[in-house]
Each structure stands twice: as C-alpha cells, then as structure tokens.
Amino acid sequence: MQCVVDQFAKEVEDFSSQYGSDGSISYVANNVIGKPTLYPQYGDFSSAYCLRSYGRWWTKYDTKYDPIDEPQPLLPPSCDFIDIRYECAVYPIRVDIYETYNPGSVVRVWGSLEGDGWILLWSGEPQLGLKAAARIFSPPISQPHRLINILRVEFDHEQHSYYPALDAVLLVGSTHSGSKSVSELRESIFSQIMKLGIHTAAISEEDILAGVQYLLSEENLIKLMEDDHEEDGDDDDDEERTEILLREEKADVDLRVIEKKYDLLEEQQELIDIRTCGGYFDMLPEELIMHILKQLDIKSLCRLCCTCKLLHKFASDPFLYMRMNLKNCWWLVKNSTLECLRTRCSLLACLDLSWCGPYNAVDTGTFMEFIHTCGRQLTTLRLNNCHFIDNYCLYMIANVCYNLQELSMANCSKVDHLGFRELKKARGLNRLDLSRTRIDFHTLQLLLQHAGSLQYLSLNYCTQLEMDEIALTLATFNRNLRSLHAWKTHSLTTRGLRALACIPTLQDLDLGWALSGVITEGLGELVRGCKNLKRLYLTALRTLTDHDLNQLTMQSSQLTQLDIMGTRNITPDAVHRLIQSCKHLELLDVSFCEQIHSSFIQQWSTQFPHIDIKGGLCHQVRII
C-alpha cells in the first residue's frame, strides 16, 4: 500500500444546489465524480457541476426570505454546499478544486469520517476579480491527525457575476496510521535529506529520484520514524532531570510567593465580602444583563450556562431563544444539542435548522420531541437539507405548530404524499418551499385549497406536477400569491399562463425550463393581467419571439429582472427596445441567444451602465 494516495470523488452524498435536474447529466452535482474531464478548458460546459444561483439577484427583491440574524455568527454565512465521498479514508494533506467557470466562490472545506464529527480544514473569503480562466484551487488546509473520507465544500457566490462551476475535487492524503502527524513526516523526510547531504551533493537526477522514492516508501518512513522516536526518548530523559532540579530550586521561592498572596487576600477580605455568588453581574439590573447576553451567539450562551448559577439563570431565559439560526453552526448540532435547548425554547418563534443533522447526527425522534415541546409558538421553520425529516415529523409539525406561517423543506426527500397531506392543517401558511421534494399533483392541489393566505410558493425541480393544473388551482384558491418559483418543472403551456394572469398580485415569477410550446397568447394575457411583475424568468423558452418581447416592453414597465437565456428567435432590435422602455431594469440575461452577439452586449452595457447585462458567450446553447 502506498503511503500517499491521490483520489478523486467516488460519489456525491448531498448538495444544496445544482443547475441541472435529477436524472439529467447536464450541470448536475454528480459531474464532480471522477477525474477532471474539462480542465484546463474554461467556459460554460454542461458536463461540469454548476450552481443554481449567483450574485444577490435571488435575494434582491421584495419576496425574499427574512433572515434570522445572529449577533455573532461562528463563521460567515455561506450560500451552498456539496458533500463528496472518497474511496479510501486518509489523513488529509491537500485538496485540489478544479474550477472551470467563474472561480473564487469556495469559502470553506470540511472533512469527516463517515459524517461523524466535522473538522474545518480551511476557511476564507470569496475571491473576486480573478482572471477568467480555469484553475486548480489548493487552499492551505490544516492537517489534523484524523482520518477522513468525506469532504464538504461550501460556496459563497453572492458577489460573483455569473454561475460558478466545478469539474472535479482531488483529495491527497496519507494512509499512514502512526503517531506522528503529516507535518512531522515532512520534517522527518527533510531531516534525512539534510543528514544524507542530498541537497548539496553533485549527483545525477536519477540518483535524486531514487533517494526520494526511498524516503517516500512506507516501510522506510516507519523505520525512520522509529529512529526519531528513540532519539526523542533520550532527549526526554535529559529534560526530565533538568525539570527536577528546577523544581527544587523554585520550592523556596514558591513558599514566599504564597505567603505574600495570603497577606493580600486578608487585606482584600472586605471587598470579597460584598461580592455574591454571581460576582459583579449580580449587581447589574436584569435588563442590562439580558441586553448583554443578547449580543452572544448560541454556542457562547450554552457555555455561559456552565459558569455559575446566576448566569445559568439568565443565559437559559427563553427570551434569548426566540429566534435561532442553527444553520450557521450546523456542524455542532446533534441530538444532544436539541435535547439541551428543549428546556429553553418555550418562546421559540423562528427556527432555521437547514443543513443540520447530516449522517444521523439528528434523528427523527429527537426532532419530534423538540417540536412537541417548543413548537407551539413557531411561525417560521426552515428545514432545507434536513434528511431526518419524514412523514412522522410532518405530522408533528402540522398538529403542534398552529401558528406556522413559513415552512421551507427543500431537498427533504423522505416525505411522501402521506406526510405532505398533513400540511392542510397549517391554514396560516403564507410561505411554502417544497423545492426538490416528492410532492405530487393531487397532494399539492389539496394543500393549496386549504392555504388561502399563501403568498410565496417554491416548487423548483418538482417533476411530478402538472403545472397547468397547479396554475388553475392557484388562480382559484390563492389569489394573493406574490411569488411563484417553478424552475425545472414540466407541462406549463398557454393554458397555465392564462390562469396565472388571473393573479394580479404576482411580482416574482420563475418559469425557467418549465414552459413548452408556443406561448404568445398566454404570455400576452399574463403581462396584461400581472402589471406589477418585477422579476420574470423565461429561461430556455425556445419559441419566444420579438412579438412576445414587444408585449413585455409595452406592459411590464416595472420589471427589474428578466431572464430570456437560450432564446433562438429574438433580435437585437427587440432587446434594445425593451431596455429603453423598462426604466427600472437591473438584470438582463440574454446568454446563449443565437442572434445576440458580444458586440451588442458591449454596446448596451456602455449605453445603459445601470443594467447588468449577461450574454455574449461563445458556446453552444444549453440543452438539458
């Protein structure tokens, strides 16, 4: 067995975002598996792993999520992640991330063995202004003496100008299981090179390579380490004798120091007497103590509870646990975490558990007990990528959280129609995110009929839905809807657009990759009926024409974001008229539009500098 192993990803365990849809081979997370196939090429390639969003455009509108802020987050928030499994568990030496499009969004790398405990290998800021070229990003990772076989890579692309993409992720590590760390192994190799004089000897390249191979073989490394260990043992004996002598010399000095300290304590006895068990904190008004504690993160509050009875009392006050964002410390959340917090969360109103509890760190039973105890005041519950959520959890949520207004459970794959049907009891819902779940048409139709207050609905990647029928249901029962995301759904035609035109409150409509057929009449009715549209995504609508675009120009003067990427038939003149008419436009994506060349993009960007115009790429049109 080799001492150092280079290995590429064996499989993808989990992810929070991908551009492509499940079952496809284009722009999906599974494209990071195996050796790189694109590097050193740079560009927008369907065989790469591409994230779903970029920049602040997905949060820069009125229908965005309200953040659950923490005063002092343990780490800066990130946007997305991917978990990658490797064949062989190793002690990490290096991680190489092959970035082939818009590099610089990687901000953290974690390591774990089978998901049991996570080690932060590297953390940094997003890198901006990088050269438009493929690169191998090798962050200076820490080298803990611990085996790992899973990497989690986190991304922050809120400041990037377009979709980031990866080709592969290489993990380099040592299989050696000795007591020395990798850095100590390096030092052993370097010391042997110095002893042998290889660095100064006038020898051939073949001899140098032979010497390096000798030092890198596992058998020789173990022997060298044993020799070093024996030398270290002799040094330890000398150090022990020296320490004994020093302790004897210091004994008399220590006695004199103790006597002086005792005299000082007697002089300060009067000051000590005025103190209580809580120290000076007990002399402060309760309101001031609570104001101070509100500035602390959840981890610090839990630690403070262990200091004294007084601070335990205040740091356990339910008032401090009304809004909890545990997503920002997902690696710390286990069953014991929820059990500890359960006694403090009687006033809990907003909870974000997204990304928490991976690889059985949290189980269904513990979560249900937590909701049963603390869920009665909940209005906001976010459970994205919480894979312990199942039908029983939905039953508990629906029957305990009577005040629930927002529920987000994107990528929760264990819930089926039996669990989703329970949500019909949550009649106060105004925001519901079911992206990439197994919700079916009949179950969703039932939920919508009972959710008359619904204003925000996200159904991205829900492929079991008949979107025309869903649009008709929304137009009948959810006339206050402001936002509908249906990215990568199916079967939305002119019939569905006409139904959506009956919801005049719509401001945010994402129909990317969902439309089919000629939709000229339906689009015209939509823009005439929904005059407050601010964000409209018609991505990959191949049949869009200049006539359709002219209808947007005349009717949708409030547009701030428009995505018509991948359209074959629109002309530069129609796009130019749109830009001139939509005075509030901030983002326009005309990438992969066959008639819109780079020269037009440059001209418009100069003429309308307040609009971020995407396009002019020299690649084939995306077909997924």
C-alpha positions as CSV (number, residue, x, y, z in Angstrom):
1,M,0.0,0.0,0.0
2,Q,1.3,3.5,-0.9
3,C,1.9,6.0,1.8
4,V,0.3,8.9,-0.1
5,V,-2.9,8.5,-2.0
6,D,-4.4,10.8,-4.7
7,Q,-8.1,10.1,-5.2
8,F,-11.0,11.8,-7.0
9,A,-14.6,11.7,-5.8
10,K,-16.3,8.3,-5.7
11,E,-19.8,9.7,-5.2
12,V,-21.8,12.7,-4.2
13,E,-23.5,12.3,-0.8
14,D,-25.5,15.5,-0.6
15,F,-25.8,19.1,-2.0
16,S,-27.9,22.1,-1.6
17,S,-27.9,23.4,-5.1
18,Q,-27.4,22.4,-8.7
19,Y,-28.4,24.0,-12.0
20,G,-29.5,20.7,-13.6
21,S,-32.3,18.4,-12.6
22,D,-32.2,14.9,-11.1
23,G,-31.9,12.3,-13.8
24,S,-30.0,14.6,-16.1
25,I,-26.3,14.5,-16.8
26,S,-26.0,18.3,-17.5
27,Y,-24.9,20.8,-14.9
28,V,-25.6,18.3,-12.0
29,A,-23.6,17.6,-8.8
30,N,-22.6,14.1,-10.0
31,N,-20.4,15.7,-12.6
32,V,-17.7,16.2,-10.0
33,I,-17.3,12.4,-9.7
34,G,-14.1,11.0,-11.1
35,K,-11.1,12.7,-12.8
36,P,-11.4,16.1,-14.4
37,T,-12.8,16.0,-18.0
38,L,-12.8,19.7,-18.8
39,Y,-9.8,21.3,-17.1
40,P,-7.8,23.3,-18.4
41,Q,-10.7,24.5,-20.6
42,Y,-12.7,27.4,-19.4
43,G,-16.3,28.1,-20.1
44,D,-19.9,27.1,-19.5
45,F,-19.9,23.4,-20.1
46,S,-22.9,21.1,-19.4
47,S,-20.5,18.3,-18.1
48,A,-19.5,20.5,-15.2
49,Y,-21.2,20.9,-11.8
50,C,-23.0,24.3,-11.9
51,L,-24.6,26.0,-9.0
52,R,-28.2,27.3,-9.4
53,S,-27.6,31.0,-8.4
54,Y,-25.1,33.8,-8.4
55,G,-24.9,37.3,-7.1
56,R,-27.5,38.9,-4.9
57,W,-30.3,38.7,-7.6
58,W,-32.1,35.9,-5.8
59,T,-32.4,37.9,-2.7
60,K,-32.7,41.4,-4.1
61,Y,-36.5,41.6,-4.4
62,D,-39.5,42.2,-2.2
63,T,-40.3,38.5,-1.9
64,K,-37.0,37.3,-0.4
65,Y,-36.7,35.4,2.8
66,D,-36.4,37.4,6.0
67,P,-33.0,36.4,7.5
68,I,-32.8,35.0,11.0
69,D,-29.8,37.0,12.1
70,E,-27.3,36.1,14.7
71,P,-25.4,38.8,16.5
72,Q,-22.1,37.0,16.4
73,P,-22.1,34.0,13.9
74,L,-19.4,31.5,14.5
75,L,-18.4,31.7,10.8
76,P,-19.5,34.0,7.9
77,P,-22.7,32.6,6.3
78,S,-22.3,30.6,3.1
79,C,-24.8,30.0,0.3
80,D,-24.5,26.4,-0.8
81,F,-22.5,23.2,-0.2
82,I,-21.7,19.8,-1.7
83,D,-20.7,16.7,0.2
84,I,-18.2,14.4,-1.7
85,R,-17.3,10.8,-0.6
86,Y,-13.9,9.2,-1.4
87,E,-13.0,5.5,-1.7
88,C,-10.2,5.5,0.9
89,A,-10.1,7.2,4.3
90,V,-6.9,9.2,4.6
91,Y,-5.1,11.8,6.7
92,P,-5.6,14.9,4.5
93,I,-2.6,16.6,3.0
94,R,-4.0,18.6,0.1
95,V,-7.3,19.4,-1.5
96,D,-7.4,20.5,-5.2
97,I,-10.6,22.0,-6.5
98,Y,-10.9,22.2,-10.3
99,E,-12.8,25.4,-11.1
100,T,-13.7,25.8,-14.8
101,Y,-16.1,28.7,-14.7
102,N,-16.3,31.9,-12.6
103,P,-13.8,30.7,-10.0
104,G,-13.4,32.1,-6.5
105,S,-16.7,31.1,-4.7
106,V,-15.3,28.4,-2.5
107,V,-15.1,29.7,1.1
108,R,-14.8,26.6,3.3
109,V,-13.6,23.0,3.2
110,W,-14.6,20.5,5.9
111,G,-13.5,16.9,6.5
112,S,-15.2,14.0,8.2
113,L,-15.0,10.2,8.5
114,E,-18.4,8.8,7.6
115,G,-20.0,12.1,8.7
116,D,-19.1,11.5,12.4
117,G,-17.7,14.8,13.6
118,W,-16.5,17.6,11.2
119,I,-13.1,19.2,11.0
120,L,-12.7,22.6,9.4
121,L,-9.8,22.1,7.0
122,W,-9.8,25.6,5.6
123,S,-11.9,28.8,5.7
124,G,-11.5,32.0,3.7
125,E,-13.3,34.9,1.9
126,P,-14.7,34.7,-1.6
127,Q,-12.1,35.7,-4.2
128,L,-13.2,38.4,-6.5
129,G,-11.7,39.8,-9.7
130,L,-10.0,36.6,-10.7
131,K,-8.8,36.0,-14.2
132,A,-11.4,34.4,-16.5
133,A,-9.5,31.1,-16.7
134,A,-9.8,27.6,-15.3
135,R,-7.7,27.0,-12.3
136,I,-6.8,24.4,-9.6
137,F,-7.6,25.9,-6.3
138,S,-5.5,24.4,-3.5
139,P,-6.4,26.1,-0.2
140,P,-3.8,25.8,2.6
141,I,-5.7,23.2,4.6
142,S,-4.9,22.2,8.2
143,Q,-3.6,18.7,8.6
144,P,-5.3,17.1,11.6
145,H,-4.2,13.7,12.7
146,R,-7.6,12.2,11.9
147,L,-8.9,10.1,9.0
148,I,-11.5,11.5,6.6
149,N,-13.3,10.1,3.6
150,I,-16.0,12.9,3.1
151,L,-15.3,16.5,2.1
152,R,-17.9,19.2,2.4
153,V,-17.1,22.2,0.1
154,E,-19.1,25.4,0.9
155,F,-19.7,28.3,-1.5
156,D,-20.4,32.0,-1.2
157,H,-21.3,33.3,-4.7
158,E,-23.3,36.3,-3.7
159,Q,-20.6,38.7,-5.0
160,H,-19.9,36.8,-8.2
161,S,-21.1,37.9,-11.6
162,Y,-22.3,34.6,-13.0
163,Y,-22.8,30.9,-12.3
164,P,-19.7,29.2,-10.8
165,A,-18.9,25.6,-12.0
166,L,-16.6,22.8,-10.9
167,D,-15.0,19.9,-12.8
168,A,-13.5,17.7,-10.0
169,V,-12.2,17.7,-6.5
170,L,-9.0,15.8,-5.7
171,L,-8.1,14.7,-2.1
172,V,-4.5,13.9,-1.4
173,G,-3.8,12.1,1.9
174,S,-1.7,9.7,3.8
175,T,-2.8,6.2,4.8
176,H,-0.1,6.1,7.5
177,S,-1.6,5.5,10.9
178,G,1.4,6.2,13.1
179,S,1.5,8.6,16.0
180,K,3.1,11.4,14.0
181,S,1.2,14.0,12.0
182,V,1.8,14.7,8.3
183,S,3.8,17.8,9.1
184,E,6.1,15.7,11.4
185,L,6.5,13.2,8.5
186,R,7.6,16.0,6.3
187,E,10.1,17.1,8.9
188,S,11.5,13.6,9.2
189,I,12.0,13.4,5.4
190,F,13.7,16.9,5.3
191,S,16.0,16.0,8.2
192,Q,17.1,12.8,6.5
193,I,17.8,14.8,3.3
194,M,20.0,17.1,5.3
195,K,21.8,14.2,7.0
196,L,22.5,12.5,3.7
197,G,23.6,15.7,2.1
198,I,21.3,15.2,-0.9
199,H,20.6,19.0,-1.0
200,T,24.3,19.8,-1.7
201,A,25.6,16.7,-3.4
202,A,26.6,16.8,-7.0
203,I,24.7,13.7,-8.1
204,S,22.6,12.8,-11.1
205,E,18.8,13.4,-11.4
206,E,18.3,9.6,-11.4
207,D,20.0,9.2,-8.0
208,I,18.0,12.1,-6.5
209,L,14.7,10.4,-7.7
210,A,15.8,7.1,-6.3
211,G,16.6,8.7,-2.9
212,V,13.2,10.5,-2.8
213,Q,11.4,7.2,-3.7
214,Y,13.4,5.5,-0.8
215,L,12.2,8.2,1.6
216,L,8.6,8.1,0.4
217,S,8.2,4.3,0.8
218,E,6.0,3.4,3.8
219,E,8.4,0.8,5.2
220,N,11.4,3.2,5.2
221,L,9.3,6.0,6.7
222,I,8.2,3.8,9.6
223,K,11.8,2.9,10.3
224,L,12.9,6.5,10.1
225,M,10.1,7.5,12.5
226,E,11.1,4.8,15.0
227,D,14.7,6.0,14.9
228,D,13.5,9.6,15.5
229,H,11.3,8.4,18.4
230,E,14.2,6.7,20.1
231,E,16.2,10.0,19.8
232,D,13.3,11.9,21.2
233,G,13.1,9.5,24.1
234,D,16.8,10.2,25.1
235,D,16.1,13.9,24.9
236,D,13.0,13.5,27.1
237,D,15.2,11.8,29.8
238,D,17.6,14.8,29.9
239,E,14.7,17.2,30.0
240,E,13.1,15.3,32.9
241,R,16.3,15.6,35.0
242,T,16.6,19.3,34.3
243,E,13.0,19.9,35.4
244,I,13.6,18.1,38.7
245,L,16.5,20.4,39.5
246,L,14.5,23.5,38.6
247,R,11.5,22.4,40.8
248,E,13.8,22.1,43.8
249,E,15.4,25.5,43.2
250,K,11.9,27.1,42.9
251,A,10.4,25.5,46.0
252,D,11.7,28.2,48.4
253,V,10.6,31.0,46.1
254,D,7.1,29.5,45.8
255,L,6.7,29.4,49.6
256,R,7.5,33.1,49.8
257,V,5.1,33.9,47.0
258,I,2.3,32.0,48.7
259,E,2.8,34.0,51.9
260,K,2.6,37.3,50.1
261,K,-0.6,36.2,48.3
262,Y,-2.1,35.2,51.6
263,D,-1.4,38.7,53.1
264,L,-3.0,40.3,50.0
265,L,-6.1,38.1,50.4
266,E,-6.5,39.2,54.0
267,E,-6.3,42.8,53.0
268,Q,-9.0,42.3,50.3
269,Q,-11.4,40.4,52.5
270,E,-13.7,43.4,52.9
271,L,-14.0,43.7,49.1
272,I,-14.7,39.9,48.8
273,D,-17.5,40.1,51.4
274,I,-19.5,42.5,49.3
275,R,-19.5,40.1,46.3
276,T,-22.2,37.5,45.8
277,C,-22.1,34.1,44.1
278,G,-22.7,35.8,40.8
279,G,-19.8,38.2,41.1
280,Y,-20.3,41.7,39.8
281,F,-23.1,40.6,37.4
282,D,-25.4,40.3,40.4
283,M,-25.0,44.0,41.0
284,L,-26.4,44.8,37.5
285,P,-30.0,45.4,36.6
286,E,-31.6,42.3,35.0
287,E,-32.5,44.3,31.9
288,L,-28.8,45.2,31.4
289,I,-27.7,41.6,31.8
290,M,-30.2,40.5,29.2
291,H,-29.1,43.2,26.8
292,I,-25.5,42.0,27.1
293,L,-26.4,38.3,26.6
294,K,-28.5,39.1,23.5
295,Q,-25.2,40.0,21.8
296,L,-23.9,36.5,22.2
297,D,-24.1,33.6,19.7
298,I,-25.8,30.3,20.7
299,K,-22.6,28.5,21.5
300,S,-21.4,31.2,23.9
301,L,-24.8,31.2,25.6
302,C,-24.6,27.5,26.2
303,R,-21.0,27.8,27.6
304,L,-22.1,30.7,29.8
305,C,-24.7,28.5,31.4
306,C,-21.9,26.4,32.8
307,T,-20.2,29.2,34.8
308,C,-22.4,29.9,37.8
309,K,-26.0,29.7,39.0
310,L,-26.7,33.4,38.3
311,L,-25.5,33.3,34.6
312,H,-27.1,29.9,34.2
313,K,-30.4,31.5,35.2
314,F,-30.1,34.4,32.7
315,A,-28.4,32.5,29.9
316,S,-31.3,30.0,30.0
317,D,-34.0,32.6,29.7
318,P,-36.4,31.7,26.8
319,F,-36.4,35.3,25.7
320,L,-32.9,34.7,24.3
321,Y,-34.0,31.8,22.2
322,M,-37.0,33.2,20.4
323,R,-35.1,33.3,17.0
324,M,-32.4,30.6,16.4
325,N,-30.4,30.2,13.3
326,L,-28.7,26.8,13.8
327,K,-27.8,26.6,10.1
328,N,-24.8,28.9,10.9
329,C,-23.4,26.2,13.2
330,W,-24.7,23.1,11.5
331,W,-21.6,21.0,12.3
332,L,-22.3,21.3,16.1
333,V,-26.0,20.3,16.0
334,K,-26.7,16.8,17.3
335,N,-29.4,15.0,19.2
336,S,-27.8,16.3,22.5
337,T,-28.0,19.9,21.1
338,L,-31.8,19.7,20.7
339,E,-32.2,18.0,24.0
340,C,-30.3,20.7,25.8
341,L,-32.1,23.6,24.0
342,R,-35.5,22.0,24.5
343,T,-35.8,23.3,28.1
344,R,-35.0,26.9,27.0
345,C,-37.2,27.3,23.9
346,S,-40.7,27.7,25.2
347,L,-41.0,31.1,23.4
348,L,-39.3,29.9,20.1
349,A,-40.8,31.7,17.1
350,C,-38.3,31.4,14.3
351,L,-36.0,28.3,13.8
352,D,-33.6,27.6,10.9
353,L,-32.3,24.0,11.1
354,S,-31.2,23.9,7.5
355,W,-28.2,21.7,6.8
356,C,-28.3,20.3,10.3
357,G,-28.2,16.7,11.4
358,P,-26.4,15.0,8.4
359,Y,-25.4,11.4,8.6
360,N,-27.7,10.6,11.5
361,A,-26.4,13.4,13.8
362,V,-30.1,14.2,14.5
363,D,-32.8,11.5,14.4
364,T,-36.5,11.7,13.8
365,G,-37.5,11.0,17.4
366,T,-35.4,13.8,19.0
367,F,-36.6,16.3,16.5
368,M,-40.3,15.3,17.1
369,E,-39.8,15.7,20.9
370,F,-38.2,19.1,20.3
371,I,-41.2,20.3,18.2
372,H,-43.7,18.8,20.6
373,T,-42.1,20.8,23.5
374,C,-41.1,24.0,21.7
375,G,-43.2,24.3,18.6
376,R,-46.4,25.9,19.8
377,Q,-45.2,29.5,19.2
378,L,-43.3,28.7,15.9
379,T,-44.1,31.0,13.0
380,T,-41.0,30.2,10.8
381,L,-39.5,26.8,10.4
382,R,-36.7,26.1,7.8
383,L,-35.6,22.5,7.3
384,N,-33.7,22.6,4.0
385,N,-31.5,19.5,3.5
386,C,-32.6,18.0,6.8
387,H,-32.7,14.4,5.8
388,F,-34.1,13.2,9.1
389,I,-37.4,14.8,8.2
390,D,-40.0,12.1,7.4
391,N,-43.8,11.7,7.4
392,Y,-43.9,11.5,11.2
393,C,-42.1,14.8,11.5
394,L,-44.7,16.5,9.2
395,Y,-47.5,15.0,11.3
396,M,-45.9,16.5,14.5
397,I,-45.4,19.9,12.8
398,A,-48.9,20.1,11.4
399,N,-50.5,19.2,14.8
400,V,-48.3,21.3,17.1
401,C,-47.3,24.4,15.2
402,Y,-50.7,26.0,14.8
403,N,-49.2,29.5,14.2
404,L,-46.9,28.4,11.4
405,Q,-46.6,30.9,8.6
406,E,-43.4,29.8,6.8
407,L,-42.2,26.3,6.1
408,S,-39.2,25.6,4.0
409,M,-38.1,22.0,3.4
410,A,-36.2,22.0,0.1
411,N,-34.3,18.7,-0.6
412,C,-36.2,16.8,2.0
413,S,-36.5,13.5,0.1
414,K,-38.1,11.2,2.7
415,V,-41.5,12.8,2.8
416,D,-44.2,11.4,0.5
417,H,-47.9,12.2,0.0
418,L,-48.9,10.8,3.4
419,G,-46.7,13.4,5.2
420,F,-47.5,16.3,2.9
421,R,-51.2,15.8,3.3
422,E,-50.9,16.7,7.0
423,L,-49.9,20.3,6.0
424,K,-53.5,21.0,5.1
425,K,-53.9,21.7,8.8
426,A,-51.5,24.6,8.6
427,R,-54.0,27.0,7.3
428,G,-52.0,30.1,8.2
429,L,-49.1,29.4,5.8
430,N,-48.1,32.3,3.7
431,R,-44.7,30.9,2.5
432,L,-44.0,27.3,1.4
433,D,-40.9,26.0,-0.2
434,L,-41.1,22.4,-1.4
435,S,-38.3,22.5,-3.9
436,R,-36.8,19.1,-5.0
437,T,-39.2,17.1,-2.9
438,R,-41.6,14.2,-3.8
439,I,-44.8,16.3,-3.7
440,D,-47.3,15.1,-6.3
441,F,-50.0,17.0,-8.1
442,H,-53.1,15.7,-6.1
443,T,-51.4,16.3,-2.7
444,L,-50.3,19.8,-3.7
445,Q,-53.7,20.6,-5.0
446,L,-55.2,19.6,-1.7
447,L,-52.7,21.8,0.3
448,L,-53.4,24.8,-1.9
449,Q,-57.1,24.6,-1.4
450,H,-56.5,24.9,2.4
451,A,-53.8,27.6,2.2
452,G,-55.9,30.7,1.3
453,S,-53.2,33.0,2.8
454,L,-50.4,31.7,0.7
455,Q,-48.2,34.4,-0.9
456,Y,-44.9,32.7,-1.7
457,L,-44.6,29.2,-3.3
458,S,-41.5,27.5,-4.5
459,L,-41.8,24.2,-6.5
460,N,-38.3,24.1,-8.2
461,Y,-37.4,20.7,-9.5
462,C,-40.7,19.1,-8.5
463,T,-41.2,16.9,-11.6
464,Q,-44.3,15.1,-10.5
465,L,-46.6,18.1,-11.0
466,E,-49.0,19.1,-13.8
467,M,-48.2,22.8,-13.8
468,D,-51.2,23.8,-15.9
469,E,-53.5,22.3,-13.3
470,I,-51.4,23.8,-10.4
471,A,-51.8,27.2,-12.1
472,L,-55.6,26.8,-12.3
473,T,-55.7,25.8,-8.6
474,L,-53.6,28.9,-7.6
475,A,-55.9,31.2,-9.6
476,T,-58.9,29.7,-7.8
477,F,-57.7,29.5,-4.2
478,N,-54.6,31.6,-3.9
479,R,-55.4,35.0,-5.3
480,N,-53.0,36.8,-3.0
481,L,-49.9,35.0,-4.4
482,R,-46.9,37.3,-4.9
483,S,-44.2,34.8,-5.8
484,L,-44.1,31.5,-7.7
485,H,-40.9,29.6,-8.5
486,A,-41.4,26.7,-10.8
487,W,-37.8,26.2,-12.2
488,K,-37.4,22.9,-14.0
489,T,-41.0,21.8,-13.6
490,H,-43.0,20.5,-16.6
491,S,-46.1,20.9,-18.7
492,L,-46.8,24.6,-18.3
493,T,-48.4,25.9,-21.5
494,T,-50.5,28.8,-22.7
495,R,-53.4,27.4,-20.6
496,G,-51.4,27.7,-17.4
497,L,-50.2,31.2,-18.2
498,R,-53.8,32.4,-18.8
499,A,-54.6,31.0,-15.3
500,L,-51.7,32.9,-13.7
501,A,-52.9,36.1,-15.4
502,C,-55.8,36.0,-13.0
503,I,-53.5,36.6,-10.0
504,P,-52.8,40.4,-10.3
505,T,-50.6,40.4,-7.1
506,L,-47.8,38.4,-8.8
507,Q,-44.5,40.1,-8.7
508,D,-41.9,37.3,-8.9
509,L,-42.4,34.5,-11.5
510,D,-39.7,32.0,-12.3
511,L,-40.7,29.7,-15.1
512,G,-37.2,28.7,-16.3
513,W,-37.1,25.4,-18.2
514,A,-40.8,24.9,-17.4
515,L,-42.6,26.3,-20.5
516,S,-43.4,24.3,-23.6
517,G,-44.9,25.1,-26.9
518,V,-45.9,28.4,-28.4
519,I,-47.0,30.7,-25.6
520,T,-47.6,34.0,-27.4
521,E,-51.2,34.4,-26.4
522,G,-50.7,33.2,-22.9
523,L,-47.7,35.5,-22.3
524,G,-49.7,38.5,-23.6
525,E,-52.5,37.8,-21.1
526,L,-50.0,37.2,-18.3
527,V,-48.3,40.6,-18.7
528,R,-51.6,42.4,-19.1
529,G,-53.0,40.8,-16.0
530,C,-49.9,41.0,-13.8
531,K,-48.8,44.6,-14.2
532,N,-46.7,44.5,-11.0
533,L,-44.3,41.9,-12.3
534,K,-40.8,42.8,-11.2
535,R,-38.9,39.5,-11.7
536,L,-39.6,37.3,-14.7
537,Y,-37.5,34.2,-15.7
538,L,-38.4,32.6,-19.0
539,T,-35.1,30.7,-19.3
540,A,-34.8,28.3,-22.3
541,L,-38.1,29.2,-23.9
542,R,-37.0,28.4,-27.4
543,T,-40.2,29.7,-29.0
544,L,-40.0,33.2,-27.6
545,T,-40.3,35.8,-30.4
546,D,-39.9,39.5,-31.0
547,H,-43.7,39.9,-30.7
548,D,-43.6,38.3,-27.2
549,L,-40.8,40.6,-26.2
550,N,-42.7,43.6,-27.5
551,Q,-45.6,42.7,-25.2
552,L,-43.2,42.8,-22.3
553,T,-41.9,46.1,-23.5
554,M,-45.4,47.6,-23.5
555,Q,-47.0,46.0,-20.4
556,S,-44.2,45.3,-17.9
557,S,-42.7,48.7,-17.1
558,Q,-41.9,47.6,-13.5
559,L,-39.5,44.8,-14.5
560,T,-36.2,44.8,-12.6
561,Q,-35.0,41.3,-13.6
562,L,-35.6,39.5,-16.9
563,D,-34.0,36.2,-18.0
564,I,-34.6,35.0,-21.6
565,M,-31.4,32.9,-21.8
566,G,-31.3,30.4,-24.6
567,T,-33.9,32.0,-26.9
568,R,-33.3,31.4,-30.6
569,N,-35.6,33.9,-32.4
570,I,-35.3,37.3,-30.7
571,T,-33.4,40.0,-32.5
572,P,-31.1,42.8,-31.2
573,D,-33.7,45.4,-32.1
574,A,-36.4,43.9,-29.9
575,V,-34.0,43.6,-27.0
576,H,-32.9,47.2,-27.4
577,R,-36.5,48.5,-27.4
578,L,-37.1,46.5,-24.2
579,I,-34.0,48.0,-22.5
580,Q,-35.1,51.5,-23.4
581,S,-38.7,51.1,-22.1
582,C,-38.1,49.3,-18.8
583,K,-36.6,52.1,-16.8
584,H,-36.3,50.0,-13.6
585,L,-34.4,47.1,-15.2
586,E,-31.3,46.0,-13.3
587,L,-30.6,42.5,-14.7
588,L,-31.0,41.1,-18.2
589,D,-29.7,37.7,-19.2
590,V,-29.6,37.1,-22.9
591,S,-26.8,34.4,-22.8
592,F,-26.9,31.8,-25.5
593,C,-29.4,33.8,-27.6
594,E,-28.3,32.9,-31.1
595,Q,-28.7,36.4,-32.6
596,I,-27.3,38.4,-29.7
597,H,-23.6,38.7,-30.3
598,S,-20.9,40.0,-27.9
599,S,-20.7,43.3,-29.8
600,F,-24.3,44.1,-28.9
601,I,-23.7,43.3,-25.2
602,Q,-20.7,45.6,-25.1
603,Q,-22.7,48.4,-26.8
604,W,-25.7,48.1,-24.4
605,S,-23.5,47.8,-21.3
606,T,-21.9,51.1,-22.3
607,Q,-25.2,52.8,-23.2
608,F,-27.1,51.5,-20.1
609,P,-24.5,51.1,-17.3
610,H,-27.1,50.7,-14.6
611,I,-28.2,47.4,-16.1
612,D,-26.2,44.2,-15.6
613,I,-26.4,42.5,-19.0
614,K,-25.3,38.9,-19.3
615,G,-24.5,37.3,-22.6
616,G,-22.1,37.1,-25.5
617,L,-20.6,33.7,-24.6
618,C,-19.1,31.7,-27.4
619,H,-20.6,28.3,-26.6
620,Q,-23.5,26.3,-27.8
621,V,-27.0,26.9,-26.5
622,R,-27.8,25.0,-23.3
623,I,-29.9,21.9,-24.0
624,I,-30.8,19.9,-20.9
